[in-house]
Structures are given as C-alpha cells and as structure tokens.
Amino acid sequence: MKRLEGGHTPMSHEQAFAEHPPAPNDQVTAARASSARLTAGAQVVLVALSFYVAVESLGLGLWTSFGPGPGFFPFVLAIALGLLALAWAAQTRRARAGEDGPAERTDVGHAAAVLGSLVVLAAVMDLAGYQISVFAFLMFHLKWRAGRSWALSLVLALVGSVGVYHGFDQGLMVQLPPSALPLLAGWGL
C-alpha cells in the first residue's frame, strides 16, 4: 500500500468504521431514555395500584358462607396485575441489557383493535350473552389478529368462553350474563 504524508497508510471505509465507530445518535439515545423512564414509571404505577387494590379488597371480605365475597375477584385481579407488572419489569431490564436496535415504538393499530373489540364486546354481551360474545372476541384476536391455527384458536376460544362460563356457574355459583335472545337462551347460551 502506498503511504500518505506523515507515514499513514490509506484505510477502507470498513477499516475506518471498525477503528472509529460513529458516535451514537443523540436523538435515538434521548428517545430510548425517555421510553425507559416512561416504561419504568408505568411499571411502578401498576405495582402500586395492585398493592392498593389488594389491601382495599381485603377489607371487603374474600369469602362468605355463599361463596366468593365482594373482595375476592378484586383481590385476585390485583395480585395478577402486580405479578404481571413485575414480570414486565424483569423483561424490560433483561431486554435493556442487550439493546442495540432503534427505540421501541408503540403499535397504535394493535392498541386500537384491542380497545375497539373491547367496546364491541361490552356492547353485545347483554344481547348475545357471555359465551357467544367472548367466543367471538377470542376468535378475532387469536385467529385473525395473532394468526394462530384454527385448531388452537377454537380450543382456546371454547375454553375461554364456554369453559369459563360453566366454571363460574357450577364452580363458583356466579351467574355470567346469558343471552337475551330467547332462541339462544333456550340452548343454554
């Protein structure tokens, strides 16, 4: 190789980048820091909320002589929320250790589909009943949104709708909404 003035040999672009990597983009770094603070704040709020709800639900009573008390389901949901928030924090911490990609973006389309389908579920539950409306909700998310197989989608949707309905009805003796349509109500839906 030929030498330049001062005794330096010319380098290829690859060699130059290997020896002197470019400085990180300040905007990407700022976006990651902002996203990390927002995520950590959301996780702390969820853990605190779950703790508060769990403590308050204990005051309502977890069990009565007839079955679950008024504080039972809020307590169970609060514990589940707290555990999920802690799992989210652990995953975030683990992912941050190996983070080299661009800043995380929120999928607005996915969030809109979930919120929209929850609104539709709430709107049709009194008319169609728990089993049919939750079955349709789960099939929409499992088969069409997540792209799962027909067999897996059907099994999970049946367990999540019919199975949960009968588990509440026979196991906990709590009635979930039946269909308001006489034909469907006659079939036990």
N, C-alpha and C positions, 0 to 999 in steps of 0.2 A: 504494500500500500504506500501511496505517496504521502509524504509528510507535509503538513502546513507550516506556516510561520510559527515559530515558538516550539517546534518539535511535536505538535499534536497530529495524530492520525485522524482522518475523517471517519465518522460513525454513520451507520444506517439509522433510520428512524426508530427501528425496533430496539437497537442498542441504546440509543439516547433515552427512550422511554423506560427501558429496564434500569438504567443507571439513575435517571432523574424522573421519577413518576410525576405526572402533573398534580398540582395542588387540588384538594377536593373542592368541589363547587360549593361556595358559601350558601347558595340558596337551597341546595339539597341538604346540607348539614343543618340549616335552620329549620327546614321542613321536618326533618327527622326528629330534631329536638322538640319541636312544637307538638308533633304527633306523639312522641314518647310522654311528654307532660300530660297531654290530654288523655291518653290511654291510662296512665298511672292514676290520674285524678278520677276517672270513671271507675276504675277498679276499687279505689279506696271508698268512693261513694257507695258502690254496690255492697261492699263488705259491711260498711257502717249501717246501711239501710237494712240489710238482712239481720244484723245483730239487733237493731231496734225492733223490727217486726217480730223476731223470735221472742224477745223479752216481753213485749206487749201481749203477744198471743198466749203466753203462759198465764197471764192474769185473767184471760177469758175462760180458761179451763180446757184441757186437752181431751178429756173423755167424760162422758156422762153414763148413766145407767142404760141409756138407749143406744149408745154408740159414740161416734166421734163428737166431741164438743165443739163449740164455736171457735175455739182457738187451734184445733187440730190441723186443719188444712193451711191456715196462715203460718203455723209453726213449721210444718213440713216444707212448704214452699220457701220460707225464709232460710231454712237450713240448706236446701238445694241451691238457692241463689247464692248464698255465701260460699258454698263449695265450688260452684261454677266460676264465681269471680276469682277465687284463689287459684283455681286451675288455669284460668285465663292469664292471671299474673305470672304464674310459673312458665306458661308457654311463651309469653311475651319476653320474659327475662332470658329464656333459653334461645329464642329467635334473635334477640338483640345481640347476643354474643357472636353470632355468625352473620351479621347483617352486612351485606356489601351492595345490595341492589338499591333501586330507587326507593324513595319514601313511599310508605303504604298509602293506598288510595281507598276510599270507601266506594263500594259498588252501589250507587244510588238506585239503579234499576232493580237490584235484588231487594233492597230495603223497601222500595215502593211496591213490589209484588207481594212481599210478606204482609205489609200493612194493609194493602188493598184486599188481599184474600182474607185477612182477619176481619175487616169491616164487612165483607160479604158473608163470612161465616156467622158473625153476630146478627146480621140482618135476616138470614134464612133459618137460623136454628129453631126459633119458635114454630115456624111453619113446617119445616121438613123434619125436625127432631134432631136429637144429638147424633144418633147413629149414622144417618144419611149425610148430614151436613159435615160431620167430622171425617167420614169416609171420603167424600168428595174433596175436602180440604187437603187431606193427607195424600190422596192420589195426585192432586195437582202439584204438590210440592215434591213428592217422591218421583213420580214418573215424568212429568213434563218439565219441572224446574231443575231437578237434580239428575234426570236421565237414568234412573235406576231401571232394572229389568222389570218386566210385567209381573213375574212371579214374586219377587221381593216386594214390589210396591203393593200388590194385592194382599200379601200376608201381613205386612206392617200396617196397612190401612185397616184391614179387618180387625187386627189385634187392638189398634188404637181407637177404633170406633165401637164395634160390637163387643169386643173383649172388655174394654174399659167400662162400657155401659153396664154389662152384666156383672162385672166386678164391683161396681158401685152399688148396683141394685141388690144383688144377693149377698155380697161380702160385707159391705158397709151399711147396707139398708138405706142408701141415699138415692132418691129418685132424680135422675137426669131428665132433661126435657124430652118427652115423647113427641111424635109428630102430631100436628093439629089437623092433618088431613085424615078423615075417617077411614079411608081405604088403607093407608099406611099404618095408622094406629091399630086397625084390626089385625094386621100382620105382626104386631108387636114391635113396630119400628117407631 
